[in-house]
Amino acid sequence: MKFTLGIEEEYQIIDPVSRELISHDQQIVTEAAKVLKDQVKAEMHQAVVEVGTHICQDITDARSQITHLRKSISGIANDLGFKIGAAGTHPFSKWEHQLITPNPRYDEIVTELQDTARSNLIFGLHVHVGMEDKEMAIHLVNALRYFLPHLYALSTNSPFWEGRNTGFKSFRSKVFDKFPRTGIPGIFENYAQYENYVNVLVKTKCIDNPKKIWWDIRVHPFFPTLEVRICDVPLTVNETVCISAIIQALVAKLYNLRRHNLNFMNYHRALINENKWRASRYGIDGKMIDFGKESEVETRLLMLELLEFIDDVVDDLGSRKEIEYIHQMLKNGTGADRQLEIFKQTNDLTKVVDYITEQTILGL
């Protein structure tokens, strides 16, 4: 198995003077499409640009592609008088002031979801891992759910919302929770059971296609991948690459266990949600529940246990160096921790925005 990767990131478009989110009237997408083709697209809000890699053969390829995409979009934005930022929420811009991109699909979503959709001014990281076998993909999604709070804690990068320190390391998921069909999915015994669920939703006009199932992890409805969607978009390329490499390694590890008829314990969604809430609130600085021991454990220690769990697959994947960057993340703090530190030093959210835009292009 190759365990190919695909990575999508959503960037903020920022006015370099006011530091507010600003509509780029699709100028960035139009210009970027000339060189990046279908790797760049508009999102529902006009202050958002989404990029996606081609299929990446390994993590080195993924790093190269994400670096190229960030550098390209940043350069085009600068030429047009904008900056880009990679953070799960903007520190102070208000969703009420943001324009919606004219598009029949977005019009339909806004008509149905109303202010839930209009206020969904958030920015995420989506990581795809190649998996042709749908039955295996469903099994892996079931098992991977346990690790979603760990990945989420590492990615936390949205402590501010509409000018307030929310007290959360990631407020992004609190915003997204208002959407239907979000969060940690339940367990599906097999792919047929999942297909039946989708068919019922389509038949009863809850959705018109399975892309409107926005869970934190899903078997992708059109690509031969499973997709992890829980993460805030990280500040830096190094963080995106590290988290993507860990996701790939988890898939490889759980796949190997399954191939050897060894199953990872499937936990109830209600239990996993307890850890997701803790990850959202405290990031890597809190405690999460070790369900096997039925006790609280420092989240940082759970991260080290996670590294041990995947250790036997990372060399085959060629990702040890990328994964070891987690030690820097544990030392320096997540994007949320660093944003909060800048605010503590300056008491100025425009300085936080400046930090976000600097970190987004760090090392490119």
N, C-alpha and C positions, 0 to 999 in steps of 0.2 A: 504493500500500500504506500502511495506517495504522500497522502495527507496534504494535498495542495492547499494553498491559502488564497483568500480574497479579502481585501480590507477596504471598508468604506469609512470616510470621515466627513463630518459636517462642520463647516467653518462659519464663524461670524464675520460679517462685513461691517467694518467700523470706520466712522468718520474720524480722521486723524486729528481734527481740531477739537470737536466736542467730545470725542470718544464714545459717542452714542452709536448704537446700531443704525445702519442707514440702508435704504434701498439702493441697489446698484443698477436697477432697471434692466437686469439680465445682461448688462454690458460685459461683466466678467465671464459669464457663461458663453456669450457669443464669441468673445475673443479667444477664450481658452479652448473652445471647441475646434478652432482652426488648427490647433496643434495637438490637443488631447483627445479629439473626437468624442466618443461616447463615454469617456472617463470622467466627464464633468457634467453636472446637471443642476437645474434649478430645484428649489424646494418650495414648500407651501408659502413660507414667508420670504419676502424679497430681500431680506437681510441675511439670507443663508445661501451658501453654495455647498453642494455635496460632491465629493470626488470618490472614485473607486478604482482600485488597481485592476489590471488584467489578472488572469489566473497566475499565481506565483508558485513556482516549482518548489521553493524552500524559503526559509526565513531571510536569507541573504538577498534573494530576489525581492522579497516583500519590502525589506528596508530600502533597497534601491528605488523601488517604485513609489513608495510613500514619500521618500525624500524628494523625488522628482516632482511629484504632484504638489506637495506643499510649496516647493521652490517656484514652480511654474505659476500657481494660483497667486502666490504672494507677489511675484514680479508683475503679473498682469494687473493685479489690484493696485499696486503702487503706481504703475503707469497711468492708471485711470483716476488716481487721487484718493484711493482707499487703502485701508490696512485689513489684514485678516487676523482672526484670533481663534485659538482652539481652547474652548472651555465649555462646560456643560450648560451654563447659563451666562448671560451678560450681567455684570455686577449691578447695573442700575437702569438700563433702558426698560421702558414699559411696553408690554405687548400691545396695549391699546393704541399705541402710536405707529405700529408696524403695518406695512402694506402686505396684502395677500397677493401672491402671484396669480395672474389671470390664467386659468387652466380649467377645463371642464371637470377633471378629476378632483382638483382642490375645491372647486365650487360645490361639487357634490358632497365632499367631506364636511365643508363648512355648513352647508344647508342641513345636513343630518346632525352634526355634533355641536354646532353653534359656538358659544364661547369656549367650550372645551377645546375646539380646534384652533380658534383665534388666539387663545392664550398659550398654545403649545410651542412656545418660543425656546426650544431646547436643542441641544447639539450632542450627538452621540457618536460612538464608535461601534461598528458592526463588523464582526469577524466571521468569515465563512471558512469551513474546512471541508475539503472534497470528500464526498461519501456517496458512491453510486447506489449502493444497496439500501433501499428505503427501510427494510426491516431492521437492518443494523443501525441505520440512522435514528430510528425511533428508540431503539434500545439505548443508544448512546445519549440521546437527549434526556431520557429518563434518569440515567446515572449522573450526567453532567449537572443536572439541576442542583445537586448538593453543593457543587463548587461555585455556583454563580455568585453568592455573597462574597466569597473570597476575591473573585475577580473584580466585583463591584467595589469592594473596599479599596483595592489597589488603584482603581481608576477615578476615585472620587475627586471631582474638579468643578463643583458648582455650589459654593457655600453662600452665594449672594443671590437675591431675587428682588428686582425692582427697588434697589437702593437699600435693602435691609440685609444685615447679617442674620441668616435664617436660624443659626445654631446647628444646622446640618452640614456635614461634609459634602453631601450631594443632595441638593434640593430638586435636581432634575427629575428624579423618578417620582417625587411627590406631585410634580406638575403633570407628568405623563400618566400617573395613576387614574386621572379623571377620564381617560379614554377607555372604551370597552375593550375587552379581550387583550389585556395587558398583564404584566407581572409574571410570576412563576407559573408555568403550566402544570396541570395535573399529569398523572401517569396514564399512558396508553399502552395496553397490553401488546398491541401489534399495529402495523401500519393500516390494516383494514379498519380497525377500530377508529383510528385517527381520520381516515378517509370518510367514514360514516359520519363522524362529528362534523367535518367540513360540509359534507353533502346536506346534512340537516340544516346547517346555517344558510347555505345557498338556497335551498328549497324554500325556506321560510322567510327569505329576503332579509335576513340579518346582515348578510354580506353578499357581494356579487362575485368576489373571488377571494381565495385564501390569503392574499397579501394583506388583507384587512384583519388578519390575526397578528397582533403586534406583541406577542409574548417576548419575555426576556431571552428565550431560546426557542428555536423552531426548526423543523425540517423545512428547508426552503421550498416554496410551492412550485418554483420553475427551474431552479438550478439544482444540480446533483450535489447539494451541500447541506450541512447543518450550519445554522447561523446563530451566533451568540450576540445578543443585542442589548445586554444589561448595562454596558459600560458608558460612562461619560467619555466624551472625546478628551484624550489626555493633552496636556500642554505641549509635550515635546515628542519628536519622532522616536527617541530612545524609549520612552514610556509606551507608546503605541506598539512598537516592535516587541518589547518585553512581554506585554500582556498578550499580544497575538501569538507569540512563541509558546507561552504557558498554555493557552487555549489549545493550540495544535498538539502540544505534548500530552495534555489531558485526554484528548480524543484518541491519540495513539495508544496511550496506556490502557484506557478503558476498552479499546478495540482488542488489544492483545489479551486482556483478561477474558473477554467474551469468547475469543477464538480458542482459548484453553478451558472453556466451560467454567470459568470463574466469574461470578457475578458480583458487582459492587452493590452494596445495599441501597435500595430505593427508599427514600424518606418521603413522608407526607408533605405536601405543599405547605400546610399550616406550620410545620416545624421549620422548613426552609425559610418561610416568610419572617420568622423571628430573627434569623440571622441577617436576612436582607434589610430589615428595619435597623438593626444595629450597625450594619455596614453603612447605610445611608446617614445615620446620625453621627457615628463616631469615626468612620473610615478605618484606618489601620491602628488607631489609638485606643480602641475599645476592646471588648471581649465578645467572642461568639460562643455558641454552644457546640460542644463536641457531643453529637447525639449518641455515639457509641458509648462514651463514658458517662453521658447524662450529667455533664458539668460544664461550667464556664471555663474558657481558656482564652488567654491573651491572643488577640487576633494576630499579632506579630509571630507568636509561636506557631499558630496554625499555618501561617505562610511558610515557615520553615518545614513543617510537616508535609505541606503540599510539595515543596521542592524534593523532599525525600521520596514521596510517592511517585513522582514522574522521572526520577533520576535515571532509571534504567532505559529510558527511551530517547533522552535528549541528544546523546552522541550520534545515534543512528539518524536523527533528524538534522543534525548539524547546528543545533541551536543553543548549546551550552553557554556560549559567551553572551548571547542575547538574554537568556533567562537569568543569568547571574546578575544582570543589571537590577534585578529586584532588590539586591542588597543596598544599592544606591537609593532606591525609592524608599526603602524602610529607614534609611539613614536621613535622607533629606526631606522626607514627607511627600505626600501626594500633592497634586496640583492644588487641591483645596487647602492643605496645610500651608503651602507657600503663598497662595493668595491671601490667606488670613494673616500671615506674618507681615506681608507688605502693608496691609490695612492697619495692623497694630502699630507699625512703625510710622505711618504717614497720616492715618485717619482720613484718607483721601481715595475715594473709589476710582477717580481718573488715573491715579498712580497704579492701582490694581490693573486697570485696563492696559496701561502701558506695559506692565509686567507680562500680561497675557500675550500681547502682540510680540514682545521681544522673545519670549520663550517659544512661541509657535514657530519661529524661523531659526531657532538656536541651532548652530552647527550645520546649517544647510549650505 
